[in-house]
């Protein structure tokens, strides 16, 4: 029976923080009672649920699914989008006494007969892990019967936090899915890559793939935005893994390198500077002179066009102050994007960031002026915003009303956002949205009228 997390989850040799940070905060144990944005289940569900032809069953009391389901806005090209389906075994008191393996087994058979998925992921949670449910045995039994991958995901919340859940999901893909199939010849090109950690929030993957295609790069597989089980199965045949904005999944990239000899790099597509760098890093990894020349020409044209399209926005935004409070990699990648707009980032949230994320912030912030916020409670955010006279707060939806009630312009840049902000088109969306939020005359009128919401 598999209950405890693997030791290597907590000691990732590919992470820069080993030897730098003693506490390995990226993989710390979760606080009892934490769920949304906090526990391993949430992290694992975020990684695996965007796979468009697989279904997810959370083996837990019903509230566990409620805290993880529909957290993001991943888009897909598939008409039947399983991403929006959430299933749970809804464990109750009787199940605690008599066991719930039969209930889980019946649930898997039901979703298979009803929806005909290409794979099923079963998420172990705190209650069945503590009572000793054998989800690994049930998975193995039904995988043989149904002839599809039935994958156990050992994401019990007490194992650790959201970043650990990302690693657990990556390990499930590596163990049960990757390497199980070969791609068709016509799917391959001379320059094949996998994008790891891109979940296609609001169609951001489509913008990234568009830019890479025009630069001469073929995305063979995405883990996991708009992905199919089949393309993840043959992802080991790519020439390069690109870890996009998800440091926790560097674990998966390292495992693929060890087993398949597949090299990996890291990159971000938020902002012009980061997008251009990511494309050139990918191109340079292949070492092809003609590809490099072609990519440089493409980047030059796209950069010029984008700068022309955001010129008026940037002229207004230059010098404006922003407070950024979001999660993980966006804590530094969006800093880069805001700098491209000429804005000054006063503070950025690092509560869910890894040590590598913090190092990136320091690299971008050469003068050391950016405040790193571990405490993002409303009182602290508004206190800093007012003291520093910030012009806008960029954060998740839970901070929206705090900002607006304090008469501070706000833009949602978290997973529930309404616009894509990656690549060249995404940069234009970001500039436009920030511009209109700050220019909104409502805040000025309310301040002048001394009206409190």
Secondary structure, DSSP 4 states (H G I P E B T S, - for coil): ---SPPGGGSS-TTSTTTTT-SS-GGGPPPPTT--TTTBHHHHHHHHHTT-TTEEEEEES-HHHHHHHTT-S-B--S-SS-GGG--EE----HHHHHH-SHHHHHHHHHHHHHHH--SEEEEEE-HHHHHHT--HHHHHHHHHHHHSSEEEEEE--GGG-BHHHHHHHHHHHHHHHTTTS-PPPGGG--SSEEEEES---BTTHHHHHHHHHHHTT-EEEEEESTT--HHHHHTGGGSSEEEEES-GGGHHHHHHHHHHH---EEEE--BSHHHHHHHHHHHHHHHT-HHHHHHHHHHHHHHHHHHHHHTHHHHHHHTT-EEEEE--TTHHHHHHHHHHHTT-EEEEEE-TT--HHHHHHHHHH-TT--PEEES---HHHHHHHHHHTT-SEEEE-GGGHHHHHHTT--EEE-STT-SS--BHHHHHHHHHHHHHHHHH-HHHHHHHHHT---
